[in-house]
Amino acid sequence: MDFFEIKDKVIGEIENTLSRVKKEEVKRLAEVLLSAEKVFVAGAGRSMLMIQAFAKRLNHLNIDVHVVGEIIEPPATKKDLLIVASGSGESIFPFGLAKVAKRIGTSVALITARKGSRIARIADIIIYIPAPTKLGSSKEAKSFQPLGNLFEQSLLLFCDTVAMLVQKKKKLSNASLGKYHANLE
């Protein structure tokens, strides 16, 4: 298999995966995200990298967003939202954060590939991306790619698409986003 054959298979898998995300789950996430006073994001490993990219994009949309664990992270409240990205829904760090958020009264949204995970059992909102995880493939989610590649790739594109949906709901033009972009580059 050469580069182009692999690329075509990867893109096909992502298309198939994202086409199976439920519209009502996306709508609910966008609503809660827009109504939250502050938004916090968390994950582990490559999922954390993807959710950090989402935080950056939400910042460009003038949303008060914070990556959990950053030195300038403010306290969470009942008016806030924690978005956890975890393919398996079992990772220790995100699970612990979700439990603390629930104790505080912060809403928890989980973007995951496993509906029955322990984080899913305590989340207020679950967005299911049907893809294999580090725990393996389910009957409905197969991939030729290793580990959680398909989930992580789909997560990045899912988050970018949700950001564009939020941008439309906030009626922000592409040109207006520049004022929220970093300038100490």
MODELLER restraints for C-alpha pairs under 7 A, 6 or more apart:
rsr = mdl.restraints
at = mdl.atoms
rsr.add(forms.Gaussian(group=physical.xy_distance, feature=features.Distance(at['CA:14:A'], at['CA:150:A']), mean=6.65, stdev=0.5))
rsr.add(forms.Gaussian(group=physical.xy_distance, feature=features.Distance(at['CA:14:A'], at['CA:154:A']), mean=5.74, stdev=0.5))
rsr.add(forms.Gaussian(group=physical.xy_distance, feature=features.Distance(at['CA:17:A'], at['CA:129:A']), mean=6.71, stdev=0.5))
rsr.add(forms.Gaussian(group=physical.xy_distance, feature=features.Distance(at['CA:17:A'], at['CA:130:A']), mean=5.92, stdev=0.5))
rsr.add(forms.Gaussian(group=physical.xy_distance, feature=features.Distance(at['CA:17:A'], at['CA:131:A']), mean=6.69, stdev=0.5))
rsr.add(forms.Gaussian(group=physical.xy_distance, feature=features.Distance(at['CA:18:A'], at['CA:129:A']), mean=6.86, stdev=0.5))
rsr.add(forms.Gaussian(group=physical.xy_distance, feature=features.Distance(at['CA:18:A'], at['CA:154:A']), mean=6.54, stdev=0.5))
rsr.add(forms.Gaussian(group=physical.xy_distance, feature=features.Distance(at['CA:21:A'], at['CA:128:A']), mean=6.30, stdev=0.5))
rsr.add(forms.Gaussian(group=physical.xy_distance, feature=features.Distance(at['CA:21:A'], at['CA:129:A']), mean=5.81, stdev=0.5))
rsr.add(forms.Gaussian(group=physical.xy_distance, feature=features.Distance(at['CA:25:A'], at['CA:127:A']), mean=5.56, stdev=0.5))
rsr.add(forms.Gaussian(group=physical.xy_distance, feature=features.Distance(at['CA:26:A'], at['CA:127:A']), mean=6.97, stdev=0.5))
rsr.add(forms.Gaussian(group=physical.xy_distance, feature=features.Distance(at['CA:30:A'], at['CA:162:A']), mean=6.95, stdev=0.5))
rsr.add(forms.Gaussian(group=physical.xy_distance, feature=features.Distance(at['CA:30:A'], at['CA:166:A']), mean=6.39, stdev=0.5))
rsr.add(forms.Gaussian(group=physical.xy_distance, feature=features.Distance(at['CA:33:A'], at['CA:39:A']), mean=6.96, stdev=0.5))
rsr.add(forms.Gaussian(group=physical.xy_distance, feature=features.Distance(at['CA:33:A'], at['CA:81:A']), mean=6.89, stdev=0.5))
rsr.add(forms.Gaussian(group=physical.xy_distance, feature=features.Distance(at['CA:36:A'], at['CA:79:A']), mean=5.79, stdev=0.5))
rsr.add(forms.Gaussian(group=physical.xy_distance, feature=features.Distance(at['CA:36:A'], at['CA:80:A']), mean=4.87, stdev=0.5))
rsr.add(forms.Gaussian(group=physical.xy_distance, feature=features.Distance(at['CA:36:A'], at['CA:81:A']), mean=5.87, stdev=0.5))
rsr.add(forms.Gaussian(group=physical.xy_distance, feature=features.Distance(at['CA:37:A'], at['CA:79:A']), mean=5.57, stdev=0.5))
rsr.add(forms.Gaussian(group=physical.xy_distance, feature=features.Distance(at['CA:37:A'], at['CA:80:A']), mean=5.25, stdev=0.5))
rsr.add(forms.Gaussian(group=physical.xy_distance, feature=features.Distance(at['CA:38:A'], at['CA:64:A']), mean=5.07, stdev=0.5))
rsr.add(forms.Gaussian(group=physical.xy_distance, feature=features.Distance(at['CA:38:A'], at['CA:65:A']), mean=5.82, stdev=0.5))
rsr.add(forms.Gaussian(group=physical.xy_distance, feature=features.Distance(at['CA:38:A'], at['CA:80:A']), mean=4.86, stdev=0.5))
rsr.add(forms.Gaussian(group=physical.xy_distance, feature=features.Distance(at['CA:38:A'], at['CA:81:A']), mean=6.44, stdev=0.5))
rsr.add(forms.Gaussian(group=physical.xy_distance, feature=features.Distance(at['CA:39:A'], at['CA:64:A']), mean=6.20, stdev=0.5))
rsr.add(forms.Gaussian(group=physical.xy_distance, feature=features.Distance(at['CA:39:A'], at['CA:65:A']), mean=4.59, stdev=0.5))
rsr.add(forms.Gaussian(group=physical.xy_distance, feature=features.Distance(at['CA:39:A'], at['CA:66:A']), mean=6.27, stdev=0.5))
rsr.add(forms.Gaussian(group=physical.xy_distance, feature=features.Distance(at['CA:39:A'], at['CA:80:A']), mean=5.84, stdev=0.5))
rsr.add(forms.Gaussian(group=physical.xy_distance, feature=features.Distance(at['CA:39:A'], at['CA:81:A']), mean=4.86, stdev=0.5))
rsr.add(forms.Gaussian(group=physical.xy_distance, feature=features.Distance(at['CA:39:A'], at['CA:82:A']), mean=5.91, stdev=0.5))
rsr.add(forms.Gaussian(group=physical.xy_distance, feature=features.Distance(at['CA:40:A'], at['CA:65:A']), mean=5.64, stdev=0.5))
rsr.add(forms.Gaussian(group=physical.xy_distance, feature=features.Distance(at['CA:40:A'], at['CA:66:A']), mean=4.76, stdev=0.5))
rsr.add(forms.Gaussian(group=physical.xy_distance, feature=features.Distance(at['CA:40:A'], at['CA:67:A']), mean=5.65, stdev=0.5))
rsr.add(forms.Gaussian(group=physical.xy_distance, feature=features.Distance(at['CA:40:A'], at['CA:68:A']), mean=6.15, stdev=0.5))
rsr.add(forms.Gaussian(group=physical.xy_distance, feature=features.Distance(at['CA:40:A'], at['CA:81:A']), mean=6.11, stdev=0.5))
rsr.add(forms.Gaussian(group=physical.xy_distance, feature=features.Distance(at['CA:40:A'], at['CA:82:A']), mean=4.61, stdev=0.5))
rsr.add(forms.Gaussian(group=physical.xy_distance, feature=features.Distance(at['CA:40:A'], at['CA:83:A']), mean=6.11, stdev=0.5))
rsr.add(forms.Gaussian(group=physical.xy_distance, feature=features.Distance(at['CA:41:A'], at['CA:51:A']), mean=6.45, stdev=0.5))
rsr.add(forms.Gaussian(group=physical.xy_distance, feature=features.Distance(at['CA:41:A'], at['CA:55:A']), mean=6.83, stdev=0.5))
rsr.add(forms.Gaussian(group=physical.xy_distance, feature=features.Distance(at['CA:41:A'], at['CA:66:A']), mean=6.40, stdev=0.5))
rsr.add(forms.Gaussian(group=physical.xy_distance, feature=features.Distance(at['CA:41:A'], at['CA:67:A']), mean=5.04, stdev=0.5))
rsr.add(forms.Gaussian(group=physical.xy_distance, feature=features.Distance(at['CA:41:A'], at['CA:68:A']), mean=5.99, stdev=0.5))
rsr.add(forms.Gaussian(group=physical.xy_distance, feature=features.Distance(at['CA:41:A'], at['CA:82:A']), mean=5.64, stdev=0.5))
rsr.add(forms.Gaussian(group=physical.xy_distance, feature=features.Distance(at['CA:41:A'], at['CA:83:A']), mean=4.74, stdev=0.5))
rsr.add(forms.Gaussian(group=physical.xy_distance, feature=features.Distance(at['CA:41:A'], at['CA:84:A']), mean=5.85, stdev=0.5))
rsr.add(forms.Gaussian(group=physical.xy_distance, feature=features.Distance(at['CA:42:A'], at['CA:48:A']), mean=6.18, stdev=0.5))
rsr.add(forms.Gaussian(group=physical.xy_distance, feature=features.Distance(at['CA:42:A'], at['CA:51:A']), mean=6.80, stdev=0.5))
rsr.add(forms.Gaussian(group=physical.xy_distance, feature=features.Distance(at['CA:42:A'], at['CA:67:A']), mean=6.26, stdev=0.5))
rsr.add(forms.Gaussian(group=physical.xy_distance, feature=features.Distance(at['CA:42:A'], at['CA:68:A']), mean=5.66, stdev=0.5))
rsr.add(forms.Gaussian(group=physical.xy_distance, feature=features.Distance(at['CA:42:A'], at['CA:83:A']), mean=6.37, stdev=0.5))
rsr.add(forms.Gaussian(group=physical.xy_distance, feature=features.Distance(at['CA:42:A'], at['CA:84:A']), mean=4.91, stdev=0.5))
rsr.add(forms.Gaussian(group=physical.xy_distance, feature=features.Distance(at['CA:42:A'], at['CA:85:A']), mean=6.36, stdev=0.5))
rsr.add(forms.Gaussian(group=physical.xy_distance, feature=features.Distance(at['CA:42:A'], at['CA:94:A']), mean=6.32, stdev=0.5))
rsr.add(forms.Gaussian(group=physical.xy_distance, feature=features.Distance(at['CA:43:A'], at['CA:51:A']), mean=6.90, stdev=0.5))
rsr.add(forms.Gaussian(group=physical.xy_distance, feature=features.Distance(at['CA:43:A'], at['CA:84:A']), mean=5.64, stdev=0.5))
rsr.add(forms.Gaussian(group=physical.xy_distance, feature=features.Distance(at['CA:43:A'], at['CA:85:A']), mean=4.95, stdev=0.5))
rsr.add(forms.Gaussian(group=physical.xy_distance, feature=features.Distance(at['CA:43:A'], at['CA:86:A']), mean=5.95, stdev=0.5))
rsr.add(forms.Gaussian(group=physical.xy_distance, feature=features.Distance(at['CA:43:A'], at['CA:94:A']), mean=5.54, stdev=0.5))
rsr.add(forms.Gaussian(group=physical.xy_distance, feature=features.Distance(at['CA:44:A'], at['CA:94:A']), mean=6.89, stdev=0.5))
rsr.add(forms.Gaussian(group=physical.xy_distance, feature=features.Distance(at['CA:46:A'], at['CA:152:A']), mean=6.69, stdev=0.5))
rsr.add(forms.Gaussian(group=physical.xy_distance, feature=features.Distance(at['CA:47:A'], at['CA:85:A']), mean=5.88, stdev=0.5))
rsr.add(forms.Gaussian(group=physical.xy_distance, feature=features.Distance(at['CA:47:A'], at['CA:86:A']), mean=6.29, stdev=0.5))
rsr.add(forms.Gaussian(group=physical.xy_distance, feature=features.Distance(at['CA:47:A'], at['CA:152:A']), mean=5.79, stdev=0.5))
rsr.add(forms.Gaussian(group=physical.xy_distance, feature=features.Distance(at['CA:48:A'], at['CA:85:A']), mean=6.84, stdev=0.5))
rsr.add(forms.Gaussian(group=physical.xy_distance, feature=features.Distance(at['CA:50:A'], at['CA:152:A']), mean=6.89, stdev=0.5))
rsr.add(forms.Gaussian(group=physical.xy_distance, feature=features.Distance(at['CA:50:A'], at['CA:155:A']), mean=6.69, stdev=0.5))
rsr.add(forms.Gaussian(group=physical.xy_distance, feature=features.Distance(at['CA:50:A'], at['CA:156:A']), mean=5.25, stdev=0.5))
rsr.add(forms.Gaussian(group=physical.xy_distance, feature=features.Distance(at['CA:51:A'], at['CA:85:A']), mean=6.46, stdev=0.5))
rsr.add(forms.Gaussian(group=physical.xy_distance, feature=features.Distance(at['CA:52:A'], at['CA:67:A']), mean=6.71, stdev=0.5))
rsr.add(forms.Gaussian(group=physical.xy_distance, feature=features.Distance(at['CA:54:A'], at['CA:159:A']), mean=5.75, stdev=0.5))
rsr.add(forms.Gaussian(group=physical.xy_distance, feature=features.Distance(at['CA:54:A'], at['CA:160:A']), mean=6.63, stdev=0.5))
rsr.add(forms.Gaussian(group=physical.xy_distance, feature=features.Distance(at['CA:55:A'], at['CA:65:A']), mean=6.11, stdev=0.5))
rsr.add(forms.Gaussian(group=physical.xy_distance, feature=features.Distance(at['CA:55:A'], at['CA:66:A']), mean=6.88, stdev=0.5))
rsr.add(forms.Gaussian(group=physical.xy_distance, feature=features.Distance(at['CA:57:A'], at['CA:163:A']), mean=6.71, stdev=0.5))
rsr.add(forms.Gaussian(group=physical.xy_distance, feature=features.Distance(at['CA:58:A'], at['CA:65:A']), mean=6.74, stdev=0.5))
rsr.add(forms.Gaussian(group=physical.xy_distance, feature=features.Distance(at['CA:58:A'], at['CA:163:A']), mean=6.46, stdev=0.5))
rsr.add(forms.Gaussian(group=physical.xy_distance, feature=features.Distance(at['CA:59:A'], at['CA:65:A']), mean=6.13, stdev=0.5))
rsr.add(forms.Gaussian(group=physical.xy_distance, feature=features.Distance(at['CA:59:A'], at['CA:180:A']), mean=6.85, stdev=0.5))
rsr.add(forms.Gaussian(group=physical.xy_distance, feature=features.Distance(at['CA:60:A'], at['CA:177:A']), mean=5.62, stdev=0.5))
rsr.add(forms.Gaussian(group=physical.xy_distance, feature=features.Distance(at['CA:60:A'], at['CA:180:A']), mean=4.85, stdev=0.5))
rsr.add(forms.Gaussian(group=physical.xy_distance, feature=features.Distance(at['CA:60:A'], at['CA:181:A']), mean=5.81, stdev=0.5))
rsr.add(forms.Gaussian(group=physical.xy_distance, feature=features.Distance(at['CA:61:A'], at['CA:167:A']), mean=6.42, stdev=0.5))
rsr.add(forms.Gaussian(group=physical.xy_distance, feature=features.Distance(at['CA:61:A'], at['CA:177:A']), mean=6.43, stdev=0.5))
rsr.add(forms.Gaussian(group=physical.xy_distance, feature=features.Distance(at['CA:62:A'], at['CA:180:A']), mean=6.61, stdev=0.5))
rsr.add(forms.Gaussian(group=physical.xy_distance, feature=features.Distance(at['CA:66:A'], at['CA:73:A']), mean=6.12, stdev=0.5))
rsr.add(forms.Gaussian(group=physical.xy_distance, feature=features.Distance(at['CA:76:A'], at['CA:106:A']), mean=6.72, stdev=0.5))
rsr.add(forms.Gaussian(group=physical.xy_distance, feature=features.Distance(at['CA:77:A'], at['CA:104:A']), mean=6.40, stdev=0.5))
rsr.add(forms.Gaussian(group=physical.xy_distance, feature=features.Distance(at['CA:77:A'], at['CA:105:A']), mean=6.60, stdev=0.5))
rsr.add(forms.Gaussian(group=physical.xy_distance, feature=features.Distance(at['CA:77:A'], at['CA:106:A']), mean=5.62, stdev=0.5))
rsr.add(forms.Gaussian(group=physical.xy_distance, feature=features.Distance(at['CA:78:A'], at['CA:104:A']), mean=6.59, stdev=0.5))
rsr.add(forms.Gaussian(group=physical.xy_distance, feature=features.Distance(at['CA:78:A'], at['CA:105:A']), mean=4.62, stdev=0.5))
rsr.add(forms.Gaussian(group=physical.xy_distance, feature=features.Distance(at['CA:78:A'], at['CA:106:A']), mean=4.50, stdev=0.5))
rsr.add(forms.Gaussian(group=physical.xy_distance, feature=features.Distance(at['CA:79:A'], at['CA:106:A']), mean=6.55, stdev=0.5))
rsr.add(forms.Gaussian(group=physical.xy_distance, feature=features.Distance(at['CA:80:A'], at['CA:106:A']), mean=5.37, stdev=0.5))
rsr.add(forms.Gaussian(group=physical.xy_distance, feature=features.Distance(at['CA:80:A'], at['CA:107:A']), mean=6.39, stdev=0.5))
rsr.add(forms.Gaussian(group=physical.xy_distance, feature=features.Distance(at['CA:81:A'], at['CA:106:A']), mean=5.69, stdev=0.5))
rsr.add(forms.Gaussian(group=physical.xy_distance, feature=features.Distance(at['CA:81:A'], at['CA:107:A']), mean=4.78, stdev=0.5))
rsr.add(forms.Gaussian(group=physical.xy_distance, feature=features.Distance(at['CA:81:A'], at['CA:108:A']), mean=5.91, stdev=0.5))
rsr.add(forms.Gaussian(group=physical.xy_distance, feature=features.Distance(at['CA:82:A'], at['CA:106:A']), mean=6.78, stdev=0.5))
rsr.add(forms.Gaussian(group=physical.xy_distance, feature=features.Distance(at['CA:82:A'], at['CA:107:A']), mean=6.11, stdev=0.5))
rsr.add(forms.Gaussian(group=physical.xy_distance, feature=features.Distance(at['CA:82:A'], at['CA:108:A']), mean=4.87, stdev=0.5))
rsr.add(forms.Gaussian(group=physical.xy_distance, feature=features.Distance(at['CA:82:A'], at['CA:109:A']), mean=6.15, stdev=0.5))
rsr.add(forms.Gaussian(group=physical.xy_distance, feature=features.Distance(at['CA:83:A'], at['CA:108:A']), mean=5.99, stdev=0.5))
rsr.add(forms.Gaussian(group=physical.xy_distance, feature=features.Distance(at['CA:83:A'], at['CA:109:A']), mean=4.74, stdev=0.5))
rsr.add(forms.Gaussian(group=physical.xy_distance, feature=features.Distance(at['CA:83:A'], at['CA:110:A']), mean=5.87, stdev=0.5))
rsr.add(forms.Gaussian(group=physical.xy_distance, feature=features.Distance(at['CA:84:A'], at['CA:94:A']), mean=6.48, stdev=0.5))
rsr.add(forms.Gaussian(group=physical.xy_distance, feature=features.Distance(at['CA:84:A'], at['CA:109:A']), mean=6.14, stdev=0.5))
rsr.add(forms.Gaussian(group=physical.xy_distance, feature=features.Distance(at['CA:84:A'], at['CA:110:A']), mean=4.82, stdev=0.5))
rsr.add(forms.Gaussian(group=physical.xy_distance, feature=features.Distance(at['CA:84:A'], at['CA:111:A']), mean=6.20, stdev=0.5))
rsr.add(forms.Gaussian(group=physical.xy_distance, feature=features.Distance(at['CA:85:A'], at['CA:110:A']), mean=5.97, stdev=0.5))
rsr.add(forms.Gaussian(group=physical.xy_distance, feature=features.Distance(at['CA:85:A'], at['CA:111:A']), mean=4.88, stdev=0.5))
rsr.add(forms.Gaussian(group=physical.xy_distance, feature=features.Distance(at['CA:85:A'], at['CA:112:A']), mean=6.23, stdev=0.5))
rsr.add(forms.Gaussian(group=physical.xy_distance, feature=features.Distance(at['CA:86:A'], at['CA:111:A']), mean=6.31, stdev=0.5))
rsr.add(forms.Gaussian(group=physical.xy_distance, feature=features.Distance(at['CA:86:A'], at['CA:112:A']), mean=5.18, stdev=0.5))
rsr.add(forms.Gaussian(group=physical.xy_distance, feature=features.Distance(at['CA:87:A'], at['CA:112:A']), mean=4.49, stdev=0.5))
rsr.add(forms.Gaussian(group=physical.xy_distance, feature=features.Distance(at['CA:87:A'], at['CA:113:A']), mean=4.75, stdev=0.5))
rsr.add(forms.Gaussian(group=physical.xy_distance, feature=features.Distance(at['CA:87:A'], at['CA:114:A']), mean=6.63, stdev=0.5))
rsr.add(forms.Gaussian(group=physical.xy_distance, feature=features.Distance(at['CA:87:A'], at['CA:133:A']), mean=5.53, stdev=0.5))
rsr.add(forms.Gaussian(group=physical.xy_distance, feature=features.Distance(at['CA:87:A'], at['CA:151:A']), mean=6.39, stdev=0.5))
rsr.add(forms.Gaussian(group=physical.xy_distance, feature=features.Distance(at['CA:88:A'], at['CA:112:A']), mean=6.55, stdev=0.5))
rsr.add(forms.Gaussian(group=physical.xy_distance, feature=features.Distance(at['CA:88:A'], at['CA:113:A']), mean=6.16, stdev=0.5))
rsr.add(forms.Gaussian(group=physical.xy_distance, feature=features.Distance(at['CA:88:A'], at['CA:114:A']), mean=5.71, stdev=0.5))
rsr.add(forms.Gaussian(group=physical.xy_distance, feature=features.Distance(at['CA:88:A'], at['CA:117:A']), mean=6.94, stdev=0.5))
rsr.add(forms.Gaussian(group=physical.xy_distance, feature=features.Distance(at['CA:88:A'], at['CA:133:A']), mean=5.69, stdev=0.5))
rsr.add(forms.Gaussian(group=physical.xy_distance, feature=features.Distance(at['CA:88:A'], at['CA:134:A']), mean=6.81, stdev=0.5))
rsr.add(forms.Gaussian(group=physical.xy_distance, feature=features.Distance(at['CA:88:A'], at['CA:135:A']), mean=6.63, stdev=0.5))
rsr.add(forms.Gaussian(group=physical.xy_distance, feature=features.Distance(at['CA:89:A'], at['CA:112:A']), mean=6.10, stdev=0.5))
rsr.add(forms.Gaussian(group=physical.xy_distance, feature=features.Distance(at['CA:89:A'], at['CA:114:A']), mean=6.18, stdev=0.5))
rsr.add(forms.Gaussian(group=physical.xy_distance, feature=features.Distance(at['CA:89:A'], at['CA:117:A']), mean=4.98, stdev=0.5))
rsr.add(forms.Gaussian(group=physical.xy_distance, feature=features.Distance(at['CA:89:A'], at['CA:118:A']), mean=6.28, stdev=0.5))
rsr.add(forms.Gaussian(group=physical.xy_distance, feature=features.Distance(at['CA:89:A'], at['CA:119:A']), mean=5.25, stdev=0.5))
rsr.add(forms.Gaussian(group=physical.xy_distance, feature=features.Distance(at['CA:89:A'], at['CA:120:A']), mean=6.57, stdev=0.5))
rsr.add(forms.Gaussian(group=physical.xy_distance, feature=features.Distance(at['CA:90:A'], at['CA:117:A']), mean=6.09, stdev=0.5))
rsr.add(forms.Gaussian(group=physical.xy_distance, feature=features.Distance(at['CA:90:A'], at['CA:118:A']), mean=6.00, stdev=0.5))
rsr.add(forms.Gaussian(group=physical.xy_distance, feature=features.Distance(at['CA:90:A'], at['CA:119:A']), mean=6.44, stdev=0.5))
rsr.add(forms.Gaussian(group=physical.xy_distance, feature=features.Distance(at['CA:95:A'], at['CA:119:A']), mean=5.56, stdev=0.5))
rsr.add(forms.Gaussian(group=physical.xy_distance, feature=features.Distance(at['CA:98:A'], at['CA:108:A']), mean=6.50, stdev=0.5))
rsr.add(forms.Gaussian(group=physical.xy_distance, feature=features.Distance(at['CA:98:A'], at['CA:119:A']), mean=6.94, stdev=0.5))
rsr.add(forms.Gaussian(group=physical.xy_distance, feature=features.Distance(at['CA:101:A'], at['CA:108:A']), mean=7.00, stdev=0.5))
rsr.add(forms.Gaussian(group=physical.xy_distance, feature=features.Distance(at['CA:107:A'], at['CA:124:A']), mean=6.21, stdev=0.5))
rsr.add(forms.Gaussian(group=physical.xy_distance, feature=features.Distance(at['CA:108:A'], at['CA:123:A']), mean=5.03, stdev=0.5))
rsr.add(forms.Gaussian(group=physical.xy_distance, feature=features.Distance(at['CA:108:A'], at['CA:124:A']), mean=5.31, stdev=0.5))
rsr.add(forms.Gaussian(group=physical.xy_distance, feature=features.Distance(at['CA:108:A'], at['CA:125:A']), mean=6.50, stdev=0.5))
rsr.add(forms.Gaussian(group=physical.xy_distance, feature=features.Distance(at['CA:109:A'], at['CA:123:A']), mean=5.76, stdev=0.5))
rsr.add(forms.Gaussian(group=physical.xy_distance, feature=features.Distance(at['CA:109:A'], at['CA:124:A']), mean=5.88, stdev=0.5))
rsr.add(forms.Gaussian(group=physical.xy_distance, feature=features.Distance(at['CA:109:A'], at['CA:125:A']), mean=4.52, stdev=0.5))
rsr.add(forms.Gaussian(group=physical.xy_distance, feature=features.Distance(at['CA:109:A'], at['CA:126:A']), mean=5.82, stdev=0.5))
rsr.add(forms.Gaussian(group=physical.xy_distance, feature=features.Distance(at['CA:110:A'], at['CA:120:A']), mean=6.62, stdev=0.5))
rsr.add(forms.Gaussian(group=physical.xy_distance, feature=features.Distance(at['CA:110:A'], at['CA:123:A']), mean=6.19, stdev=0.5))
rsr.add(forms.Gaussian(group=physical.xy_distance, feature=features.Distance(at['CA:110:A'], at['CA:125:A']), mean=6.18, stdev=0.5))
rsr.add(forms.Gaussian(group=physical.xy_distance, feature=features.Distance(at['CA:110:A'], at['CA:126:A']), mean=4.87, stdev=0.5))
rsr.add(forms.Gaussian(group=physical.xy_distance, feature=features.Distance(at['CA:110:A'], at['CA:127:A']), mean=6.07, stdev=0.5))
rsr.add(forms.Gaussian(group=physical.xy_distance, feature=features.Distance(at['CA:111:A'], at['CA:126:A']), mean=6.03, stdev=0.5))
rsr.add(forms.Gaussian(group=physical.xy_distance, feature=features.Distance(at['CA:111:A'], at['CA:127:A']), mean=4.69, stdev=0.5))
rsr.add(forms.Gaussian(group=physical.xy_distance, feature=features.Distance(at['CA:111:A'], at['CA:128:A']), mean=6.07, stdev=0.5))
rsr.add(forms.Gaussian(group=physical.xy_distance, feature=features.Distance(at['CA:112:A'], at['CA:127:A']), mean=6.29, stdev=0.5))
rsr.add(forms.Gaussian(group=physical.xy_distance, feature=features.Distance(at['CA:112:A'], at['CA:128:A']), mean=5.27, stdev=0.5))
rsr.add(forms.Gaussian(group=physical.xy_distance, feature=features.Distance(at['CA:112:A'], at['CA:129:A']), mean=5.88, stdev=0.5))
rsr.add(forms.Gaussian(group=physical.xy_distance, feature=features.Distance(at['CA:113:A'], at['CA:128:A']), mean=5.55, stdev=0.5))
rsr.add(forms.Gaussian(group=physical.xy_distance, feature=features.Distance(at['CA:113:A'], at['CA:129:A']), mean=4.97, stdev=0.5))
rsr.add(forms.Gaussian(group=physical.xy_distance, feature=features.Distance(at['CA:113:A'], at['CA:130:A']), mean=5.18, stdev=0.5))
rsr.add(forms.Gaussian(group=physical.xy_distance, feature=features.Distance(at['CA:113:A'], at['CA:131:A']), mean=5.58, stdev=0.5))
rsr.add(forms.Gaussian(group=physical.xy_distance, feature=features.Distance(at['CA:113:A'], at['CA:132:A']), mean=6.87, stdev=0.5))
rsr.add(forms.Gaussian(group=physical.xy_distance, feature=features.Distance(at['CA:113:A'], at['CA:133:A']), mean=6.89, stdev=0.5))
rsr.add(forms.Gaussian(group=physical.xy_distance, feature=features.Distance(at['CA:115:A'], at['CA:128:A']), mean=6.62, stdev=0.5))
rsr.add(forms.Gaussian(group=physical.xy_distance, feature=features.Distance(at['CA:120:A'], at['CA:126:A']), mean=6.53, stdev=0.5))
rsr.add(forms.Gaussian(group=physical.xy_distance, feature=features.Distance(at['CA:129:A'], at['CA:151:A']), mean=6.94, stdev=0.5))
rsr.add(forms.Gaussian(group=physical.xy_distance, feature=features.Distance(at['CA:130:A'], at['CA:141:A']), mean=5.54, stdev=0.5))
rsr.add(forms.Gaussian(group=physical.xy_distance, feature=features.Distance(at['CA:131:A'], at['CA:141:A']), mean=4.82, stdev=0.5))
rsr.add(forms.Gaussian(group=physical.xy_distance, feature=features.Distance(at['CA:131:A'], at['CA:142:A']), mean=6.65, stdev=0.5))
rsr.add(forms.Gaussian(group=physical.xy_distance, feature=features.Distance(at['CA:131:A'], at['CA:150:A']), mean=6.02, stdev=0.5))
rsr.add(forms.Gaussian(group=physical.xy_distance, feature=features.Distance(at['CA:131:A'], at['CA:151:A']), mean=5.14, stdev=0.5))
rsr.add(forms.Gaussian(group=physical.xy_distance, feature=features.Distance(at['CA:132:A'], at['CA:138:A']), mean=6.51, stdev=0.5))
rsr.add(forms.Gaussian(group=physical.xy_distance, feature=features.Distance(at['CA:132:A'], at['CA:141:A']), mean=5.69, stdev=0.5))
rsr.add(forms.Gaussian(group=physical.xy_distance, feature=features.Distance(at['CA:132:A'], at['CA:142:A']), mean=6.12, stdev=0.5))
rsr.add(forms.Gaussian(group=physical.xy_distance, feature=features.Distance(at['CA:132:A'], at['CA:143:A']), mean=6.80, stdev=0.5))
rsr.add(forms.Gaussian(group=physical.xy_distance, feature=features.Distance(at['CA:132:A'], at['CA:148:A']), mean=5.80, stdev=0.5))
rsr.add(forms.Gaussian(group=physical.xy_distance, feature=features.Distance(at['CA:132:A'], at['CA:150:A']), mean=6.88, stdev=0.5))
rsr.add(forms.Gaussian(group=physical.xy_distance, feature=features.Distance(at['CA:132:A'], at['CA:151:A']), mean=6.53, stdev=0.5))
rsr.add(forms.Gaussian(group=physical.xy_distance, feature=features.Distance(at['CA:133:A'], at['CA:147:A']), mean=5.79, stdev=0.5))
rsr.add(forms.Gaussian(group=physical.xy_distance, feature=features.Distance(at['CA:133:A'], at['CA:148:A']), mean=4.31, stdev=0.5))
rsr.add(forms.Gaussian(group=physical.xy_distance, feature=features.Distance(at['CA:133:A'], at['CA:151:A']), mean=6.79, stdev=0.5))
rsr.add(forms.Gaussian(group=physical.xy_distance, feature=features.Distance(at['CA:134:A'], at['CA:147:A']), mean=4.86, stdev=0.5))
rsr.add(forms.Gaussian(group=physical.xy_distance, feature=features.Distance(at['CA:134:A'], at['CA:148:A']), mean=5.39, stdev=0.5))
